[in-house]
């Protein structure tokens, strides 16, 4: 990677956030911030300053869709992380890339490469 791209993480499980942060660092990405609630995720999306985002679909019972809407409006690429069928993604987001838990570093790397090549 010629320039270090930064990723905004919206994830409510601290262990998964830390794992993603480690994966991203190893893969040569920077982490611009981590949000663990819908409110902090929305605020971070509005502030911006990152190249892409990884959004957990379910944030302690709140769906991340408002954050995704902000990112779409700002033309910032993102991918959803889902834990399963309880995170049914609304039709308006069906073309957005999705990464299913549990994931590996290779899955994250592949998903981000696809995300940036499509952007």
C-alpha positions as CSV (number, residue, x, y, z in Angstrom):
1,X,0.0,0.0,0.0
2,X,1.5,3.3,-1.0
3,X,-0.5,5.5,1.3
4,X,-1.6,4.5,4.7
5,X,-5.4,4.5,4.7
6,X,-7.3,5.0,7.9
7,X,-10.3,3.1,9.1
8,X,-13.1,4.1,11.5
9,X,-14.3,1.2,13.6
10,X,-17.9,1.1,15.0
11,X,-18.0,-2.0,17.2
12,X,-19.6,-2.5,20.7
13,X,-17.5,-5.5,21.7
14,X,-14.1,-4.4,23.1
15,X,-12.3,-7.6,22.3
16,X,-13.5,-7.5,18.7
17,X,-12.5,-3.8,18.4
18,X,-9.0,-4.6,19.7
19,X,-8.7,-7.6,17.4
20,X,-9.7,-5.4,14.4
21,X,-7.3,-2.7,15.5
22,X,-4.4,-5.3,15.6
23,X,-5.4,-6.7,12.2
24,X,-5.6,-3.3,10.6
25,X,-2.2,-2.3,12.0
26,X,-0.6,-5.5,10.8
27,X,-2.2,-5.0,7.4
28,X,-0.8,-1.5,7.1
29,X,-3.9,0.5,7.8
30,X,-4.4,3.2,10.5
31,X,-7.3,3.4,12.9
32,X,-8.8,6.9,13.0
33,X,-11.0,6.0,16.0
34,X,-13.3,3.4,17.6
35,X,-16.9,4.0,18.5
36,X,-18.9,1.6,20.7
37,X,-22.4,3.1,20.6
38,X,-24.7,4.3,17.9
39,X,-24.4,7.8,19.1
40,X,-20.6,7.9,19.1
41,X,-20.5,6.1,15.7
42,X,-22.9,8.7,14.2
43,X,-20.8,11.5,15.7
44,X,-17.6,10.1,14.3
45,X,-19.2,9.5,10.8
46,X,-20.3,13.2,10.8
47,X,-16.9,14.4,11.8
48,X,-15.1,12.2,9.2
49,X,-11.4,12.3,8.5
50,X,-11.0,8.6,7.6
51,X,-10.9,6.6,4.3
52,X,-13.4,3.9,5.2
53,X,-15.3,2.4,8.1
54,X,-16.1,-1.0,9.5
55,X,-19.6,-1.1,11.0
56,X,-21.0,-3.7,13.4
57,X,-24.6,-4.1,12.4
58,X,-25.8,-4.5,16.0
59,X,-24.6,-2.1,18.7
60,X,-26.0,-3.3,22.0
61,X,-29.4,-3.7,20.4
62,X,-29.2,-0.5,18.2
63,X,-28.9,-1.0,14.5
64,X,-26.0,0.9,12.8
65,X,-28.1,2.0,9.8
66,X,-28.0,5.8,10.6
67,X,-24.2,5.7,10.6
68,X,-24.3,3.9,7.2
69,X,-26.6,6.6,5.9
70,X,-24.1,9.4,6.9
71,X,-21.3,7.5,5.2
72,X,-23.3,7.1,2.0
73,X,-24.1,10.8,2.0
74,X,-20.4,11.6,2.5
75,X,-19.3,9.0,-0.1
76,X,-17.1,7.1,2.4
77,X,-16.8,3.4,1.7
78,X,-17.7,1.0,4.5
79,X,-18.4,-2.6,5.2
80,X,-20.8,-4.2,7.6
81,X,-19.8,-6.8,10.2
82,X,-22.6,-9.1,11.1
83,X,-23.1,-11.8,13.7
84,X,-25.8,-13.6,11.9
85,X,-29.4,-13.5,10.8
86,X,-30.5,-11.3,13.7
87,X,-28.6,-8.5,11.8
88,X,-30.8,-8.7,8.7
89,X,-29.6,-5.8,6.6
90,X,-32.3,-3.6,5.1
91,X,-32.7,-3.7,1.3
92,X,-31.2,-0.3,0.7
93,X,-27.9,-1.7,1.9
94,X,-27.9,-5.0,0.2
95,X,-25.1,-4.0,-2.2
96,X,-22.8,-3.0,0.7
97,X,-20.0,-5.4,1.5
98,X,-20.5,-7.6,4.5
99,X,-18.1,-9.5,6.7
100,X,-19.5,-12.3,8.9
101,X,-18.3,-13.0,12.4
102,X,-16.1,-14.8,13.3
103,X,-13.6,-13.4,10.8
104,X,-9.9,-13.8,10.3
105,X,-7.2,-11.3,9.3
106,X,-7.3,-12.7,5.8
107,X,-11.1,-12.1,5.6
108,X,-10.6,-8.5,6.7
109,X,-7.7,-8.0,4.3
110,X,-9.8,-9.3,1.4
111,X,-12.9,-7.3,2.3
112,X,-10.9,-4.1,2.5
113,X,-9.1,-4.7,-0.7
114,X,-12.5,-5.2,-2.4
115,X,-13.9,-2.1,-0.7
116,X,-11.0,0.1,-1.9
117,X,-10.9,-1.3,-5.4
118,X,-14.6,-0.6,-5.8
119,X,-14.4,3.0,-4.4
